[in-house]
Amino acid sequence: MPNYYVNRNAQSNGDHEVHEGGCGHSPDLENRRHLGSHVTCRGAVREAKKTYPTANGCYYCCNDCHTS
């Protein structure tokens, strides 16, 4: 199961992006929070929303969980 991380810093639209480990668009280490291992990005986004209600999947690595 892949590891997922959420960006502690919100994007300009207020979203906190969730990334799969190794994504080229992941935030710097000091700006990410580990969400654990999940079967799919959906579980990782659910976990991120506990802290960041505006969490959203990364367009590139979590496209199934990305909303516009």
N, C-alpha and C positions, 0 to 999 in steps of 0.2 A: 504494500500500500504506500502511496506517495505521501510525503510530508507537505504540509501547507503552512503558509505564513500570511499574515495580514499587515498591510502598511499602517503604521501608527499615525502617519500624516494623511490627512484627507486630501483628495484631489480638489481642483477648483470647483467641481460640481458637488462637493461634500462627501463623495463616496470614499470608503476605505477599501482599496483593492485587495482581493485574496489571490495569492499566487501559489502555484505548485513549486516545490523546491527545484532549483535549477533554471527557472524561467529567466530569460534575458532581460525582462522588464521588472524584476524584483527590486524592492527598495534596498538601500544599504543596510548592513547588518544592524546598526544601531536604531534603524527606523522600522524594524519588523518585529512582529510578535508571533511566536510559534503557536500553531493551532493544533498540532499533533498529526498523526497519520489518519487518513480517511480513505475509504474505498473510492469515493467520487468527490468532486468539488462541492456538491450539494451539502454534504456533511460539514465540510470546512467552512462554507459560507454560513451555515446555521450556527456553528460555533463562534464565528467572528461576530455575528449579529448580537450575541449576548453582551458584548462590550461596545461594538460599533453598529448601531441599528441600520446605518446606511452602507453596510458592507456589500460588495458586489464582486463578482468574479472578473478576473483579468480577461480582457478581450483575446489575448494571445494564448495563454496557457489554460484558462478556465472558461472557454467560450460558451460551453453548455450552461454556465451559471452567470454569464454576463447579461445584464439588461441595459438597455439604452438609457 
